[in-house]
Amino acid sequence: MIRLIGFFFAAIFYFNGIPHFIQGICGKTHMTPFARKSRPLTNVIWGLINFVIGEVIMHLSKTDTWEPSQIVAFWLGAIVISVYLSIFWSNPEARLPWHKD
């Protein structure tokens, strides 16, 4: 069961890293936990940190072959974060609770 949770959260980190990394390499500002409008370099680094965390979680799961339940858990995490982020970013006033601006 703990491995399934690991696959779920690994996908969340992988898929959360994508918009940060893409916006950063495109030279655009994008929200991070550090600021509502973070510089492109900050976003590239934050995206890479998310990828590394996802990879560490996957490494800790230590599996040579993916079982169907692990695939489902991974893609469920991907779907959950993707749907959440699409709703979150559809609000032009989107901000994290600790952002003051």
N, C-alpha and C positions, 0 to 999 in steps of 0.2 A: 504493500500500500504506500509506503514512504517513497518508493521509486516513482510511483504514478504521480504523486504530489510533486516530486522533483521534475519530472517531465513537463507537468503543467506549468510550473514556475519558470523553468528554463525557456519555454516558448514565450511566456510573458516578457521576460527580459530580452530575448532575441527580437521579438516583434516591437517592443517599445524602443529598442535601439535604432530601428530602421528610420523613422521620421527624423530623429535627431541627426543621424549620420548623413542622410540625404540632404536635409536642409543645410547642414554645415558644409558639405562638399560643394553645394550649389552657391555658397557665399551668402546665405540668407540667415537672418536672425530667427530664433525660434525659442519658445519657452523651455526652460530647464527647471529643476528644483531650486536653482540658485538665483534666477531672475526671470521676470516675465518675458523680457527680450534679451536673450543671451547671444553673445557674439557667435559667428560661425565656427570659430576654432573651439569654443566651449562646447558647442553641439557635437562636433566631430568627436571630441574627447569623451563626452557623456555617452554618445552612441557606442563608442568602442568599449567603454566601461560596462555598458549593458550587455554587449556581446560577450565580453570576458566573463561576466557573472553567469550568463546563460551557459557558457562553455564549462565553467567550473562545476555548475550544478549537474550538467550532463556527465562530466568526468566522474563525479562522485557517485553517479548512478551505476557506473561500471557494468555496462551491458555490451556484449559483443553483437547480439542480434536484437532487433526490436520486436517485441511481442505485440500483437494487435491491441491489447489494452494500453500499452505504452504509446503507441501511435495515436490512439484515440485521446489519451490524456494530453499529449503534446498539442494536437490540433485543437482540442477544446480550449487550452490555454491561449493558443493563437487567435481563435475566434473571439473569446471573451475580451482580450485586450484590444483587438482590432475594432470590435463593435463599440466598446467603451470609448476608445480614442476618437472614433468617427463622431460619436455623439458629443464628446467633450470639445473637440475642435470645431464643431459646427456653430458654437457660440462665439461670436467675435469678442466678447468680454471675458473669455475663459481665463481663469487664473487659479493658482493653487492657494489653499487657505492662508499660507504665510506670506504671499505676495502682497505688498502694501500699495503698489502703484496702480 
